[in-house]
C-alpha cells in the first residue's frame, strides 16, 4: 500500500510519477490522488508543508541461512518529498 505522511499521519494515496518530466524542466513530478475532498487536501497540504511518500509491503521472511520461514514481515520505505 502507498500513503503520504503529513505531520506524522498517513493517508492512503495513489501515486503516478515521471522521472525527468520534460514539461517541468527535467524535474521529477508526481501526481497524487487522495481519498478525500479537494478542500480537505488543500487544508492538509498548504504551500511549504513537509510530506513524504510511504510504501508498505509484506515480504517473505528468511532465516539467518537465507531460507524462507513461511512468515511475512512488513517492509516500509519512506521517500521525503518536502523539497
N, C-alpha and C positions, 0 to 999 in steps of 0.2 A: 504494500500500500504506500501511497505517496501523500505527504502532508506538507503544509507550510507551517513554520513555527514563528509565532509573533509573541513577544513578551512571555515566553515560556509555555504558551498554549499551542497545541497542534490542531490544525483544521484540515479535513480531507480535501484533496486537490487533484486535478488532472493537469499535467504539465506537458506542453509541446514546445520544444526549443529548437533553435538554429545556432549552429556554430558558424561564426564569420558571416553574419547576416549582411548582405551587400547593401540592402536598403537602409542600414544603420551604420554606415562607415566601417563595416567589417567586424562590428562588435557582436558578442553573443546576445541572443534575445530569447525570451521565454514567454509563452502565452499560458496564463494560469487561469483555470476555471475552478471556482469555489462553489460549494453548495450553500450559498446564502444570497441575500438580496444585494443589488448593486449598492444601495445605501449602506448596508452593513459592511460590505467590502471596503467602501470608501472610508468609513469610520475606523475600520481595523488597520488600514494601510495609508495613512496620510503621508505626504511627501516627507522623506527623511527617516521613515520607520525602518529599524533594523529587523531583518527577517531572514529565514533560511528555508531550504528545501530539505525535507527529511524523508528518506526512503527506508521502509521497514520490510524485511523479507524473512521468511522462515527458510533455514538452510539445514541440510543433513549434518548431524554431529558426527565427529570422528574421535576415536580414542587416541592415545599417545603414539600408537603404532600406525595411525592413518587409516584404521579400519572403521567402517560405518557402525554406529552404535544402535541404529534403529530409532533414534530420537532426533528431534529437531530443536534448534535454538533460533532465537531471533537475532538477525544481523541488522544493525542500524547504521546508516550512512547519513551524514549531515553536510550540506553544502551552503556555506554562508553567501548570501546574496545582498548583503547590506549596501555594498558599494553600487 
